[in-house]
Amino acid sequence: MQKRITLFKGLTLNLSKTGASVSIGTRGARLNIRGDKVTGSVGLPGTGLSYRQRLDNLSNTEQAQQIEQIQDLHTPSDSVSEQQDKELTWKLLALLFFIGFAVVTALYLAK
């Protein structure tokens, strides 16, 4: 069972059997904090395109596991440079969304 409680626009408390988390942001750009884990996600609403990444410091073992999982997702036909280009594109898109979100939030709070 999962329950979401909107504290105010842009801040949500998420409750589930396994614990609680806090989400900050809106559709398209969101930051989720659960215990010592911080995850950022960006997407284009309505398109199904999204990118999510852990933003907190991971141990070397966890980093190695994530790298291995990412490498398993790529098809063998993708060359290393194509994979790097795709990864860079997503990272730049994520950065642009977060910057846009920060600007919109700052303008909203300045009112």
LINTALIN-V378767 format. One record per residue. RES is the residue in three letters. PSI is psi in whole degrees, 0 to 359 (* if undefined). OMEGA is omega in whole degrees, -180 to 180 (NA if undefined). Layout:
RES & PSI & OMEGA
RES & PSI & OMEGA
This chain:
MET & 133 & -178
GLN & 140 & -179
LYS & 133 & 176
ARG & 130 & 179
ILE & 117 & 178
THR & 113 & 179
LEU & 315 & 167
PHE & 170 & -175
LYS & 120 & 179
GLY & 355 & 180
LEU & 119 & -176
THR & 137 & 173
LEU & 124 & -178
ASN & 126 & -180
LEU & 137 & 176
SER & 177 & 179
LYS & 327 & -175
THR & 355 & 178
GLY & 192 & -177
ALA & 154 & 175
SER & 166 & 178
VAL & 132 & 177
SER & 134 & 179
ILE & 127 & 178
GLY & 188 & -179
THR & 184 & 176
ARG & 132 & 178
GLY & 330 & 179
ALA & 120 & -175
ARG & 146 & 176
LEU & 128 & -179
ASN & 131 & -180
ILE & 122 & 179
ARG & 106 & -178
GLY & 238 & 180
ASP & 9 & -180
LYS & 133 & 177
VAL & 127 & -179
THR & 133 & 175
GLY & 142 & 177
SER & 144 & 176
VAL & 154 & 179
GLY & 169 & 175
LEU & 103 & -177
PRO & 136 & 178
GLY & 352 & -177
THR & 339 & -175
GLY & 357 & 179
LEU & 126 & 179
SER & 164 & 178
TYR & 133 & -179
ARG & 140 & -179
GLN & 142 & 173
ARG & 135 & -177
LEU & 347 & 179
ASP & 171 & 179
ASN & 128 & 178
LEU & 153 & 174
SER & 164 & -180
ASN & 322 & 180
THR & 315 & 180
GLU & 320 & 178
GLN & 315 & 180
ALA & 321 & 179
GLN & 318 & 179
GLN & 319 & 179
ILE & 318 & 180
GLU & 318 & 179
GLN & 319 & 179
ILE & 318 & -180
GLN & 326 & 179
ASP & 332 & -178
LEU & 333 & -178
HIS & 142 & 179
THR & 151 & -179
PRO & 336 & -178
SER & 342 & 179
ASP & 129 & 176
SER & 166 & -179
VAL & 318 & -179
SER & 325 & 177
GLU & 319 & 178
GLN & 317 & 180
GLN & 321 & 178
ASP & 317 & 179
LYS & 315 & -179
GLU & 317 & 179
LEU & 319 & 179
THR & 313 & 180
TRP & 320 & 180
LYS & 320 & 178
LEU & 319 & 177
LEU & 317 & 178
ALA & 316 & 180
LEU & 316 & 179
LEU & 319 & 179
PHE & 317 & -180
PHE & 321 & 177
ILE & 315 & 178
GLY & 317 & 179
PHE & 317 & -180
ALA & 319 & 180
VAL & 314 & -180
VAL & 318 & 179
THR & 317 & 180
ALA & 318 & 178
LEU & 320 & 180
TYR & 317 & -179
LEU & 337 & -179
ALA & 345 & -179
LYS & * & NA
